[in-house]
Amino acid sequence: MSGILDQVDQRTRLVGRNRLELLLFRLEGPQTYGLNVFKIREVVQRPPLVHLPQSHPYVCGVATLRGATIPVLDLAAAIGQPALEERGRNVIITEYNRSVQGFLVSEVERIVNVNWEQVVPPPEGIGQGTFLTAVAHVEGAMVEIIDVEKILAEVTHVSMEVTEELQQTGQRRRNLVLAADDSAMARRQIERVLEQVGMEGVFCNDGKEALELLRRWAAEGAPELDRLAMVISDIEMPQMDGYTLTARLREDERLKHLYVMLHTSLSGVFNDHLVKRAGADEFVAKFSPDELAKAVLRRLAQLEGGELGGERATAGERAEA
């Protein structure tokens, strides 16, 4: 166990290029599951758990670790399997979406390094309505990656509503946002925020899909590109991550001007330095409706100020330059 903890500590300090490292674990049975190491603080043997009356059915108790009280969720129960209860031997302590929580699992195996191109969306129809967000092929076996953002949203009932003061309507020339995120829950959250600030959204499931769409718009001279205010991208996505998407945009003369905001659940390890290293313009941690709304409105204010002053060219004009 100490070896795994050392690896987790090292890898949460790395920023890769279209690569991720997965902590592999099991619940019950032969199926292997994976969780991005960037979401993990540590792995511990199951600590004493205190049950809280009237807690969510997925919450099997709270644990006190390093002076902090942390809810522990039974991951098997959360994805519709029989609860692990006393059969869960390890707890994976995670930090994402501005929250710290533990996941009770049966057995932690090892960490593997894979390319995001080896990670693909679940087979059509399987991922709909489930907690499966992607699958990875590791050493000939299929590893299922769970949408832990969706689990957390169900347990904590995260609000998608923007405060009334930030809600806006009205006509804007730049009224379009392209968002790339492999989590269906995250896409719904972003869509709801955009609706409340008077913006339209186009949604892609990963960075590769987003890049292909933007390149097609540029090749066709599509009006969507001139309406585009910004790109909102998750970081960890199948096939192409947010780092690589940003890098590809910066390499393309037609698209390098696009404003890219990284919107990620990796709130525990991300900072402004890594934003600049990735080539992005801004970082907003998931998920605060107001903070996301404020970021979108700030970008609109920049655009409207530049356009009123005659300082900002259209996307087509920039591509020709």
Stockholm file with secondary structure:
# STOCKHOLM 1.0

chainA/1-321         MSGILDQVDQRTRLVGRNRLELLLFRLEGPQTYGLNVFKIREVVQRPPLVHLPQSHPYVCGVATLRGATIPVLDLAAAIGQPALEERGRNVIITEYNRSVQGFLVSEVERIVNVNWEQVVPPPEGIGQGTFLTAVAHVEGAMVEIIDVEKILAEVTHVSMEVTEELQQTGQRRRNLVLAADDSAMARRQIERVLEQVGMEGVFCNDGKEALELLRRWAAEGAPELDRLAMVISDIEMPQMDGYTLTARLREDERLKHLYVMLHTSLSGVFNDHLVKRAGADEFVAKFSPDELAKAVLRRLAQLEGGELGGERATAGERAEA
#=GR chainA/1-321 SS CHHHHHHHHHHTTCCCSSEEEEEEEESSSSCEEEEEGGGEEEEEECCCCBCCTTCCTTEEEEEEETTEEEEEEEHHHHTTSCCCGGGCCEEEEEEETTEEEEEEESEEEEEEEEEGGGEECCSTTTSTTSSEEEEEEETTEEEEEECHHHHHHHHHTCCCCCCGGGCCCCCCSSCEEEEECSCHHHHHHHHHHHHHTTCEEEEESSHHHHHHHHHHHHHHTCHHHHHEEEEEECSSCSSSCHHHHHHHHHHCTTTTTCCEEEEESCTTTCCHHHHHHHTCSEEEESCCHHHHHHHHHHHHHHHHHHHHTTCCCCHHHHHHC
#=GC SS_cons         CHHHHHHHHHHTTCCCSSEEEEEEEESSSSCEEEEEGGGEEEEEECCCCBCCTTCCTTEEEEEEETTEEEEEEEHHHHTTSCCCGGGCCEEEEEEETTEEEEEEESEEEEEEEEEGGGEECCSTTTSTTSSEEEEEEETTEEEEEECHHHHHHHHHTCCCCCCGGGCCCCCCSSCEEEEECSCHHHHHHHHHHHHHTTCEEEEESSHHHHHHHHHHHHHHTCHHHHHEEEEEECSSCSSSCHHHHHHHHHHCTTTTTCCEEEEESCTTTCCHHHHHHHTCSEEEESCCHHHHHHHHHHHHHHHHHHHHTTCCCCHHHHHHC
//
